[in-house]
Amino acid sequence: MTKIVPVIMCGGSGTRMWPESRESLPKQFLPLLGPRSTFQSTVAMLASSDAFERAIILTNHDYRFLVAEQLAAIGAQAEIVIEPVRRDSAAAVAVAAELASRKGPGVIVAALAADHAINDPEKFLALCAEAGRAAGAGRIVTLGIKPTSPATGYGYIRVGGGVKEAPGAFEVAAFVEKPDEATASRYIAEGCLWNSGNFIFSADVMKAEIAQFEPAIADAVARAVAASKIDLQFRVLDEAALSSSPRKSIDYAVMEHTKRAAVVPADIGWSDVGAWSSVLELSERDEHGNAVGANGVALDASNVLIRSPDCLTAVVGLDNVIVITTSDAVLVLNASKADQVKTLVERLKREGRREVQEHKRVYRPWGYYQSIDDGDRYQVKRIVVKPGGRLSLQKHFHRAEHWVVVRGTAEVTRDADKKLVHENESIYLPLGVVHRLENPGKIDIELIEVQTGSYLGEDDIVRIEDIYNR
């Protein structure tokens, strides 16, 4: 059988998993169910099978270095493709088909989400191969998940008759919208399946279907791929072309109209990890149903999830409660109301809360910085630079900086001079000086930065030169 080209889509922001998931570090890159992120688990699972070629990762500009670092951390390789603007899943699937079709005629594609959890990876891989055979016969196949409850957060699939060309695959009689609980119970009794949102198809077939039903999307994506450029290790789609694509999901754009839709039933322990209640259900739990992480304590409590990596968090005498503690936010949630976190985040956005956008620790391609303290006209940060990391050559109009090196040796550019600053040494960067921080050594540099001035925002950076092309 021809190998399948996996395209992993990981550009979402994961608002239902706040406060751990934020715009700058969304849920697909978080270790929610073990030491690896769901993105890493998906990549590793596909790499373990001979049925798949090297993956294509489709993400956005903000997450490109996160993707590269998480791939490197598990020793995986992939082609990373950047969407400079977000255009929903129809355009993403169209990009997947367009890129894969360039590998030759009849290429089979698996368009997969990066934020799903699968408890039975071997069975999942086998079902993908089965779906690939149906895709080779001209079908657009989705994996239909056997429901475990009358969930209201998923779309459902009505299953039709068998597909002659592919035993194990069935016609899709209809895609059904997200129901209320009573309707969901009826759907389950009627044998409906959850729509997993993972699709396997021939690149040529998907391109033809998108061109038929959504020609504007097909045209925009074809131009965006044709005009794409290589930037560092990333392929960047053309922004002007992609911006002209309508925003539409693949379900609305194609799957609800095509006559080629098929489904392969899948009982694989699947979850889209769409809310904190899912993490509670999927986590290892004690005899009281509690899932308590490091720094968590549950007393006289049941069915409680505690995630608190930074400080001690105790729950006493409660049932069905989720407590998520980060360095700058705490969420206390009735597990039955987990879907309302998205509504909460929308409110916080309207109020302009920084905690929605980023953590106190903000990752950069060279390492990260973490806010320690701030006040009127000052801010203190901890900065860590990886070996070989190099910040941009820059200057500030409104602030001066004091750097104290607490670990490693920093190479500091200050106007025309370069200087090595060792552990327990410091350097002053006055307002307006052109400067850069580099790590020429083999261990991380760790330093404390004290900023002083009239304005301390990150947008007071004038980049003169940047190896990361920001």
Secondary structure as GFF3:
##gff-version 3
##sequence-region A 1 470
A	DSSP	beta_strand	4	9	.	.	.	ID=ss1
A	DSSP	three_ten_helix	15	17	.	.	.	ID=ss2
A	DSSP	three_ten_helix	27	29	.	.	.	ID=ss3
A	DSSP	alpha_helix	38	47	.	.	.	ID=ss4
A	DSSP	beta_strand	55	60	.	.	.	ID=ss5
A	DSSP	three_ten_helix	61	63	.	.	.	ID=ss6
A	DSSP	alpha_helix	64	73	.	.	.	ID=ss7
A	DSSP	beta_strand	78	83	.	.	.	ID=ss8
A	DSSP	alpha_helix	88	101	.	.	.	ID=ss9
A	DSSP	beta_strand	108	113	.	.	.	ID=ss10
A	DSSP	beta_strand	117	118	.	.	.	ID=ss11
A	DSSP	alpha_helix	121	136	.	.	.	ID=ss12
A	DSSP	beta_strand	140	145	.	.	.	ID=ss13
A	DSSP	beta_strand	156	162	.	.	.	ID=ss14
A	DSSP	beta_strand	170	176	.	.	.	ID=ss15
A	DSSP	alpha_helix	181	189	.	.	.	ID=ss16
A	DSSP	beta_strand	193	202	.	.	.	ID=ss17
A	DSSP	alpha_helix	203	213	.	.	.	ID=ss18
A	DSSP	alpha_helix	215	226	.	.	.	ID=ss19
A	DSSP	beta_strand	229	231	.	.	.	ID=ss20
A	DSSP	beta_strand	234	236	.	.	.	ID=ss21
A	DSSP	alpha_helix	239	243	.	.	.	ID=ss22
A	DSSP	alpha_helix	250	250	.	.	.	ID=ss23
A	DSSP	pi_helix	251	255	.	.	.	ID=ss24
A	DSSP	beta_strand	261	266	.	.	.	ID=ss25
A	DSSP	beta_strand	270	271	.	.	.	ID=ss26
A	DSSP	alpha_helix	276	282	.	.	.	ID=ss27
A	DSSP	beta_strand	291	292	.	.	.	ID=ss28
A	DSSP	beta_strand	296	299	.	.	.	ID=ss29
A	DSSP	beta_strand	305	307	.	.	.	ID=ss30
A	DSSP	beta_strand	313	316	.	.	.	ID=ss31
A	DSSP	beta_strand	321	325	.	.	.	ID=ss32
A	DSSP	beta_strand	330	334	.	.	.	ID=ss33
A	DSSP	three_ten_helix	335	340	.	.	.	ID=ss34
A	DSSP	alpha_helix	341	350	.	.	.	ID=ss35
A	DSSP	three_ten_helix	354	356	.	.	.	ID=ss36
A	DSSP	beta_strand	361	364	.	.	.	ID=ss37
A	DSSP	beta_strand	367	375	.	.	.	ID=ss38
A	DSSP	beta_strand	378	385	.	.	.	ID=ss39
A	DSSP	beta_strand	393	395	.	.	.	ID=ss40
A	DSSP	beta_strand	399	407	.	.	.	ID=ss41
A	DSSP	beta_strand	410	414	.	.	.	ID=ss42
A	DSSP	beta_strand	417	421	.	.	.	ID=ss43
A	DSSP	beta_strand	426	429	.	.	.	ID=ss44
A	DSSP	beta_strand	435	438	.	.	.	ID=ss45
A	DSSP	beta_strand	445	453	.	.	.	ID=ss46
A	DSSP	beta_strand	462	465	.	.	.	ID=ss47
###
